[in-house]
Amino acid sequence: MIARFFRLPKTKQFHYKPRYFDERKEALDKRIAQIKAELGVTGDKPGEDKYFRSDYKSNIKGQMKGYFKHAKKQRHASNIRLLIILLVLLALAWYIIYF
């Protein structure tokens, strides 16, 4: 019984199975993208890569502004809702106490 008291639990194990990685294919895809960028190919023609655009610009800044604006509106609406609930409860308590 004393030996069981000092026994440590087994550690949790993590079984990671990596995906197949083809280094030559990755290098080829990178080279193709580089050549397309040099030639200015946009991928609008049939048979070309539709996801490659040389004029792509990230819009993270605009997305974050929109997120914060939306979060601020939600916080404001939540505060107003809380205030209304408190006023209703206070009015109900006042009605119960005095009538």
C-alpha positions as CSV (number, residue, x, y, z in Angstrom):
1,M,0.0,0.0,0.0
2,I,2.9,2.4,0.8
3,A,4.5,1.6,-2.6
4,R,1.3,2.5,-4.4
5,F,1.3,5.9,-2.5
6,F,4.6,6.9,-4.1
7,R,3.7,5.7,-7.7
8,L,3.7,8.5,-10.2
9,P,1.1,8.5,-13.0
10,K,2.2,7.8,-16.5
11,T,2.8,10.7,-18.7
12,K,0.4,11.5,-21.5
13,Q,1.7,10.6,-24.9
14,F,1.3,12.5,-28.1
15,H,1.3,10.4,-31.2
16,Y,2.2,12.7,-34.1
17,K,2.1,11.2,-37.6
18,P,3.7,13.6,-40.1
19,R,2.1,14.1,-43.5
20,Y,4.0,13.1,-46.6
21,F,6.4,15.8,-47.7
22,D,7.8,15.9,-51.2
23,E,10.7,18.3,-51.2
24,R,11.1,18.2,-55.0
25,K,7.4,19.0,-55.6
26,E,7.6,21.9,-53.2
27,A,10.7,23.3,-54.9
28,L,9.0,22.9,-58.3
29,D,5.8,24.7,-57.1
30,K,7.9,27.5,-55.7
31,R,9.8,27.8,-59.0
32,I,6.6,27.8,-61.0
33,A,5.2,30.6,-58.8
34,Q,8.4,32.6,-59.2
35,I,8.3,32.2,-63.0
36,K,4.6,33.2,-63.1
37,A,5.4,36.3,-61.0
38,E,8.2,37.2,-63.4
39,L,6.0,36.8,-66.5
40,G,3.0,38.6,-64.8
41,V,0.6,35.7,-65.3
42,T,-2.6,36.2,-63.3
43,G,-4.3,32.9,-63.9
44,D,-7.5,34.3,-65.6
45,K,-7.2,32.1,-68.6
46,P,-8.6,28.5,-68.5
47,G,-6.1,25.9,-67.5
48,E,-3.9,28.2,-65.4
49,D,-3.6,28.4,-61.7
50,K,-6.8,30.2,-60.5
51,Y,-5.4,30.9,-57.0
52,F,-2.3,32.7,-58.1
53,R,-2.6,36.5,-58.3
54,S,0.4,38.7,-58.6
55,D,-1.6,41.8,-57.6
56,Y,-2.9,40.4,-54.3
57,K,-2.7,42.7,-51.3
58,S,-3.4,41.6,-47.7
59,N,-6.3,43.3,-46.0
60,I,-5.7,42.3,-42.5
61,K,-5.6,45.9,-41.2
62,G,-9.0,46.6,-42.6
63,Q,-10.4,43.3,-41.3
64,M,-9.1,44.1,-37.8
65,K,-10.7,47.6,-37.9
66,G,-14.0,46.0,-38.8
67,Y,-13.7,43.4,-36.1
68,F,-13.0,46.0,-33.4
69,K,-15.8,48.2,-34.6
70,H,-18.2,45.3,-34.4
71,A,-16.9,44.3,-31.0
72,K,-17.4,47.8,-29.7
73,K,-21.0,47.9,-31.0
74,Q,-21.7,44.6,-29.3
75,R,-20.2,45.8,-26.0
76,H,-22.3,49.0,-26.2
77,A,-25.5,47.0,-26.9
78,S,-24.7,44.6,-24.1
79,N,-24.3,47.5,-21.6
80,I,-27.6,49.1,-22.7
81,R,-29.3,45.7,-22.3
82,L,-27.9,45.3,-18.8
83,L,-29.1,48.8,-17.9
84,I,-32.6,48.1,-19.1
85,I,-32.8,44.8,-17.2
86,L,-31.6,46.5,-14.0
87,L,-34.2,49.3,-14.4
88,V,-37.0,46.8,-14.9
89,L,-35.9,44.8,-11.8
90,L,-35.7,47.9,-9.7
91,A,-39.1,49.0,-10.8
92,L,-40.5,45.6,-10.1
93,A,-38.9,45.6,-6.6
94,W,-40.2,49.1,-5.9
95,Y,-43.7,48.0,-7.0
96,I,-43.6,44.9,-4.7
97,I,-42.3,46.8,-1.7
98,Y,-44.6,49.8,-1.8
99,F,-47.8,48.3,-3.2
